[in-house]
Amino acid sequence: MILPFSPISPATPRSVTDRSSFADFPTLSSETVLIADPAPPPVVAASPTTSARLASALHLSDVGEAGRPPLVLVVDDEATNRLLLDLMLQPLGCRIAMAADGLAAQKMLEQAIERGDELPDLVISDVVMPGLDGVELSSWMKAQPSLRLVPLVMITAASSIEEKLRALEAGADDFLAKPVNRLELLTKLRNLLRVKRLTDQLEAAENVLISLTATLEAKDHYTDGHSIRVAGTAVRLGEAFGLRPLELRTLHLGGLLHDIGKIGVPDRVLNKTGALDDDEWTLMRAHPEIGYRICQPLRSAGQAASDRVPSILSLVRHHHEKLDGSGYPDRLKGDNLPLGVRILTVADIYDGLSTDRAYRARLTPAHAFGILDSEVAKGWLDGDVVGALSADLMA
């Protein structure tokens, strides 16, 4: 796959003929990197023997995907700093890409996302840069769905708590102080890359479950696309309530997976054209608990995004609960049903009412909202969420 970063191969011979030329290139290619000064960089706080031992012990190739060393993007407006970091990282089995400042890094990442190219596994960025500084770059990255889980390490000469808090609020994962200590750099990178690899594996498992849900719905043209629509509606409602990116992502995944438990419900019940009898309702009402058990092995599914948006497991299990405690399976009520569950419940019901089903034709928006309003009056649904949905559809 062609990369907009032009990463350097770990095996590329290295020397420098004109260090000033780095400032003219947003990326560092193997053709432009030459080494004339073999002396170790002054920021390396270890002897050559110790450095060699560390390079062996902390080699990064095993924390990338099999057969693909990790790709590290270095962002700094000082050419010398980029070169020094490059020299530190090069022997460690990772691929390296360079950006001359925050704006160049943003453009490179945007191009990679647009083309579907490989994205970096980790970003190292200076804080103070012209145009787009490191904190602003971090904020932008964490707002991009495909970049929000990419670890970002800030390099700063400042030691103030205020600046570090500003960077952490923008999504920075760790810090390195200038001058950079090589042992600290390698240890932090290795730990962050290991976590990134585990996160990628968890996301792959999530994608398998989402695909299973889509396959289940595709068997019945009446419900085909239901979970995608519910997830999209839930996210729009979440935005209307000011939910943050992590809360919105959790809500989106909960929407995609909320009906996965219907895998355990017989087709004769799912596709019945008439009213369900008591035994069939018992089978249908089991799907939230079945979905909960299916998603339980996902470690990420059990992590709440906030007090407002619970875990994916809770969203899957409780999307049929009602505010008065008459829902299922746990008969939760009132404050025990956080905003995320209330949003998902309304989004799910509205999609069911406004689309064709085996047992009836779709309802008009006016008719559907009449039913939603009646369920608000009964104390089942959150009136603010139903009002937000009405405003969203009328916008």
PyMOL commands that set and color helices and strands:
alter all, ss='L'
color gray80, all
select helices_A, chain A and resi 19-24+48-57+61-63+79-92+102-115+134-142+161-169+182-218+226-240+245-257+260-264+267-270+278-284+287-295+299-302+312-318+334-336+339-353+365-377+383-394
alter helices_A, ss='H'
color red, helices_A
select strands_A, chain A and resi 71-75+95-99+122-126+152-156+174-177
alter strands_A, ss='S'
color yellow, strands_A
deselect
rebuild
show_as cartoon
